[in-house]
Amino acid sequence: MHLTDDDKAVLDFERLQWHHPGAKEGAIYERFGCLAVLHYQRLNALLDHPGSTAYDAQLVRRLQRLRAARVRHRTPGRDADPAEAVR
């Protein structure tokens, strides 16, 4: 249930604020040496790891809420009004 130093670095990185489009993706490559898609795959796995909540519960809950909102947005009809789905 323990996080590695690299796992903690991923979570610490996600606390940062990004103000310019594309800046985060470039920083991901510079910091972790991987494409953004691989970083986000790792992050998603970390969000489900109990050690992540122990490390920074507030950050993990916020990121889990954002992830859930993106899933709802991509899954039409899940929370939508059925009358709206017909249109």
N, C-alpha and C positions, 0 to 999 in steps of 0.2 A: 504493500500500500504506500510505499515511500516513493517520492518523486526524485528523479535524477536532477543534477544541476542544470542539465539542458532543458528538462521539462519546466523547471522553475524559470529559466531564462525566457522560454516561450510565453509563459503567463506574465512575467514582468514586462515583456515587450508589448503585450496586449493592453497594458495600462496606459501606454503613450497615446497622445492625441495627434491626429494627422489632419493638416489643414489644406493640403494640395493634392489633387488627384494624381495617383500613381506614385506618390512619395512613399507610401507604406510598402508597396510591392518592391520598390528599389531597395528600401531599407531591409526588407526581409531577405533579399538576395545577399546584400552586403553582410548582414549579421549572421545569418544561418547558412548561407551558401546553397540555398535551394529555391526553387520556384515557389511563388505564392500558393499555388494549389497544394503543394506538399506540406507547406506550413499550416494551411487551414485544415488539412486532413489530420495532421498531428494535433492541432488545437482541438478539433472536434473529439478526438479520442481522449484528450486530457479533460475535457469538460465532463466526461462520464467517469473519470477516475476519482475514487473517494479521496485520494491524497491531495488532489487539486482543491477540493472544498476545504480540507484541513489547512492548506497553505494560504488560500485567499478566498474565503467563502463569498464575500461581497462581489468580487470580480467574476467568479465562476457563475454565480446566480445571474448577474447582469448579462453575461455572454450566453448563458443558457436561454434567457428570455429573448435575446436578439435572435438566436438560432431558431427558436420556436416560432417567432414572428415571421422569419423568412420562409420557414416550412409552410406555415399557414398561407402566406402570400402566394407561394408556388403551387398550392394544392387547392384549386378552385372547388367551391362547393362544400368544403369541409366545415367552415363556419359561416358560410354565406347563406343568405336568404334563398331558398329554393326558387322563388319567383324570379329572382335576379339571374339565376343560372340559366334560365330558359332563354333569356334575351340574347 
